[in-house]
Amino acid sequence: MAENDDKTEEPTGKRLEDSRKKGQIARSRELNTFVMLIASATMLLMQGGDIGKGLIAMMQAQFQLSREIIFDPNSPVIFFKQAMMDSLLLIVPFFALMVFVAIITPISMGGWVFSWEAIAFKPSKMNPITGFGRMFAVKGLVELFKALLKILLVFAVAVALYKSFISELLGLGAEPLGQAISHGLTIIGMCFLVLSASLVLIVMIDVPYQLWEHTKNLRMSKQEIKDENKESEGSPETKGRQRRAQMEMSQGRMMSAVPDADVIVTNPNHYAVALKYDQDSSSAPKLVAKGVDLIAARIRNTAIGAEVPLVASPPLARALYYSTEIDSEIPQGLYLAVAQILAYVYQLKAAQKNHWRAPLPPADINVPDEFKRD
């Protein structure tokens, strides 16, 4: 009981989907019975006269036989086959409607579900102790209440119909045979329809109850929801390992781009930003790597090993780090500042190649106020 009291949360989508796979969906037998009775009563009321006329025609054909036909050994088989065919033609539409309703009605409430697990043999269902317990459970008491209510309801409606149609039923004996059969079937169809319609009260009770009970049985505790989330999304430890692995892969790709960079702009100790510029293209310089502290140190060491120039410009290094993502072009507001850095790098490379005197790094790099970071 305590375990059920803990299940206060509505079922998740996964729980509902798992229950459907097991064939556990909301169904109302009362709804199915009600719709089938209404359909059959309506069919009988609409086609009762034609069915009566068909029965009369069959009886006339079977009882108006000549002496030659009666003494013919093959005639019983022939007339029996014909009677069977005529009977099928009369009842096939009725049974076709019943099959259609029997299939569509359950689908309208819980949808189409087929599960091998639901029809598999379970020894627990054969346990008499368990079955005896179900009889006195809440569901068993509800079923007992519905059965008693149906008996009382049908009995009351039947008495009312008897009082309403007794005079017409007694008057059938004074009518011609064909008319009496047709009239009798119409009365039966009308009574059948009213009796079936009276069960709508049972359906109005049963359908909400079945929906409520189905949801109640699938309710979950907070711990079950947490366990489901861990199962579907992974534990925090697993997600942490995945994030670390992704970061390591991303850093590995980033570090591999450092040797191909044109310049490393540094803080000089806390920030490092690697820039690359393709002079043959019309695009702006691109940031290919960035980092702070330990990652910045790795970028600097990799750049030194690859002989990539390092230029100390703290304001520009911070501005590039915070304004530009990896593998993205620098913002337009930093074009001038980066152009000064790249011009110095090209002059430095030319001096090294021609053994000239090395130029001095730019000292007055202007970073717009909107890009400055402390």
Helices and strands as residue ranges (DSSP letters): H 2-6, H 13-21, H 29-63, H 67-70, H 75-110, H 116-119, G 123-126, H 128-135, H 138-170, G 171-174, H 177-198, H 200-218, H 222-233, H 236-257, G 258-260, E 263-266, E 271-276, E 286-292, H 294-305, E 310-312, H 314-323, E 328-329, G 332-334, H 335-354, G 369-371
